[in-house]
């Protein structure tokens, strides 16, 4: 992150190398949620609600971590063209929408 103190750390997060970490963390959490949901048929009856809850929570957290850099990258003052900014906002909205539908 840069040492520019005129912006908050959250605004700087959307245009730094930490954005890649958030994207990877989000994708890994969504993948872990999908794996936890697919393992429910192997578990006994008492464990199914717990595994389902864990899977949905991981999916929601992953969707949030995936959408944050898209929204922040689209609203930052980088040298992106307006088309890329609109694309980032639309993709962030779709990630949030599909995550909410999955939950």
C-alpha positions as CSV (number, residue, x, y, z in Angstrom):
1,X,0.0,0.0,0.0
2,X,1.1,3.5,-0.6
3,X,1.8,6.0,2.1
4,X,-0.8,8.4,0.9
5,X,-2.7,9.4,4.0
6,X,-5.3,11.5,2.3
7,X,-7.4,8.4,1.6
8,X,-8.6,5.7,3.9
9,X,-7.0,2.2,4.0
10,X,-10.2,0.8,2.5
11,X,-9.9,3.0,-0.6
12,X,-6.3,2.1,-1.0
13,X,-7.1,-1.6,-0.7
14,X,-9.1,-1.5,-3.9
15,X,-6.1,-0.5,-6.0
16,X,-3.2,-2.2,-4.4
17,X,-1.6,-5.6,-4.4
18,X,-3.9,-6.5,-1.4
19,X,-6.7,-6.6,-3.9
20,X,-5.3,-9.8,-5.3
21,X,-5.2,-11.3,-1.8
22,X,-8.8,-10.5,-1.3
23,X,-9.8,-12.0,-4.6
24,X,-7.9,-15.3,-3.8
25,X,-9.3,-15.4,-0.3
26,X,-12.8,-14.9,-1.7
27,X,-12.4,-17.6,-4.3
28,X,-11.0,-20.1,-1.8
29,X,-13.8,-19.4,0.7
30,X,-16.4,-20.0,-2.1
31,X,-14.7,-23.2,-3.1
32,X,-14.5,-24.4,0.5
33,X,-18.2,-23.6,0.9
34,X,-19.0,-25.7,-2.2
35,X,-16.9,-28.6,-0.9
36,X,-18.5,-28.4,2.5
37,X,-21.9,-28.5,0.9
38,X,-21.0,-31.5,-1.2
39,X,-19.7,-33.5,1.7
40,X,-23.1,-33.3,3.5
41,X,-24.2,-36.6,2.0
42,X,-21.3,-38.4,3.7
43,X,-22.1,-37.0,7.1
44,X,-24.6,-38.4,9.5
45,X,-28.0,-36.9,10.1
46,X,-27.0,-34.7,13.1
47,X,-24.1,-33.1,11.2
48,X,-26.0,-32.0,8.1
49,X,-27.5,-28.7,9.4
50,X,-24.1,-27.7,10.8
51,X,-22.3,-28.5,7.5
52,X,-25.0,-26.6,5.5
53,X,-24.6,-23.6,7.8
54,X,-20.8,-23.6,7.4
55,X,-21.0,-24.0,3.7
56,X,-23.4,-21.0,3.4
57,X,-21.4,-18.9,5.7
58,X,-18.2,-19.6,3.7
59,X,-20.0,-18.8,0.5
60,X,-21.3,-15.5,1.9
61,X,-17.8,-14.5,3.2
62,X,-16.2,-15.5,0.0
63,X,-18.7,-13.5,-2.0
64,X,-18.0,-10.4,0.1
65,X,-14.3,-10.8,-0.2
66,X,-14.7,-11.2,-4.0
67,X,-17.0,-8.2,-4.4
68,X,-15.1,-5.7,-2.2
69,X,-12.1,-5.3,-4.5
70,X,-14.3,-5.1,-7.6
71,X,-16.3,-2.3,-6.1
72,X,-13.3,-0.4,-4.7
73,X,-11.3,-0.9,-7.8
74,X,-14.2,0.6,-9.9
75,X,-14.5,3.6,-7.6
76,X,-10.8,4.4,-7.2
77,X,-8.9,7.1,-9.1
78,X,-6.8,4.7,-11.1
79,X,-6.2,5.2,-14.8
80,X,-9.1,2.9,-15.7
81,X,-11.4,3.9,-18.5
82,X,-15.0,4.3,-17.7
83,X,-15.8,1.0,-19.4
84,X,-13.6,-0.9,-17.0
85,X,-15.1,0.9,-14.0
86,X,-18.7,0.1,-15.1
87,X,-17.6,-3.5,-15.7
88,X,-16.1,-3.7,-12.2
89,X,-19.3,-2.4,-10.7
90,X,-21.5,-4.8,-12.7
91,X,-19.3,-7.8,-11.8
92,X,-19.3,-6.8,-8.1
93,X,-23.1,-6.5,-8.2
94,X,-23.4,-9.9,-9.9
95,X,-21.1,-11.6,-7.4
96,X,-23.2,-10.2,-4.5
97,X,-26.4,-11.2,-6.3
98,X,-25.4,-14.7,-7.0
99,X,-24.0,-15.1,-3.5
100,X,-27.3,-14.1,-2.0
101,X,-29.2,-16.4,-4.3
102,X,-26.9,-19.3,-3.4
103,X,-27.5,-18.6,0.3
